Amino acid sequence: MLLLTCPCCGVTAEETEFAPGGEAHLKRFGPGSSDADYESYMFNRKNPRGVHFERWRHAYGCGKWFLAARCTMTLEVFGTYRAQTVEPPAEIVAAIKAKRPDWEGFA
């Protein structure tokens, strides 16, 4: 079971208190974009084996969205951070690189 910490209210709880929201850091395409860009945004998602960045909502708490970095193989959570953040904070990247030296970085 995952233990996540909501960066908005500071509560640490099991994943059942949160709702998953899919892949984080997506570039959104809407009206005025090409059909190919919109199709890619709607239907194509990464499904990595290893470090993955995801959106979560504190459904049974403050109700706010946040982002988490975790390993899909071991379920290890490297950290959580606010949803308004454009890229992972340096301390989370450092934690990932400390445990996964071969990690290629945020893409």
N, C-alpha and C positions, 0 to 999 in steps of 0.2 A: 504494500500500500504506500502511496505517495504521501509525504508530509510537506505541505506547502505553507509558506508564510505570506500573508497578504501585506504588501508594502504600504497599503493605504491606511489600514487600521492596526497592523502589527500582530494580528492573531495567527498563531500556528495551529493548523488542524489537518485532519486526514482529508484526502481528496474528495470524499463524499460530501463535504461541506462546500465544495467548489463545483463550478460547471465549466467543462472544457469549451474552448471557442475556436479551436483550429490553429493553423499556422500563424505565427507572428511575423511582423515586418513585411507584409505584402504591399506591393504597389497597386493601388486600386485604379481600375479603369471604369468609366461610366459613360454618360452621354458625350458624344463627340469623338470617342475613341474608335479605332478600327475594329472590325468584327473579330479579327484574329487576336488582338490585345484583350478584348472583352472576354472572348472564349477562353483564353489562357488564364485570365484572372478568375473566372467562374469555376473552371473545371480542373485545372492543373495545379497539383500541390506536391511538394516534396514529401517523401516518405523515407527519411534517412535511417540508416542503422547507425546509431551513435548519437551525438549531440544534436538536439533539436530545440527550436525556440517556439513557444506556444503561447496562446492567449488563454486566460482563465478569468472567471468571474466569481467573486466571493458571494455565492448565491444565498447562503444562510448566515450571512454576516452583514457587512457594510454595503454589499451589492455592487461594488466597483470592479471594473476590469483591470487586470494587470498582466504582465508577461513573465514567463518562467523559462529558464534554460535547464534542460534535463537530458539524460541519456536514455534513449529508447531501449537499449539492451539491458541496462542494470537498474533503471528507474531512479537513478541518483539525481537529485535536484541540486544544481550548482548555484542557484539563486533566483530570486524574483525581483522585479522592478516595475515601476509605474508604466502604464500603457502609453503615456505620451512620449516616452523615450524613443528616439529614432533608431538607436543601435544599442546593443548590450553595454552596460557600464564596464569600465576597465577592471574593477575587482572581480566581476563574474567571468570575464575573458581570462583573467589571470588564474582563477580557480579551475577553469576548464583546461587551460594549458598545463597547469601543474599536474593534473591527473591524466591528461591525454596529450602528451608532447607531440604526437603526430597529427593533432587536429589542425585542419587547414585554415581555420578562421571563419569569421562571420561572413556569410555571402548572401 
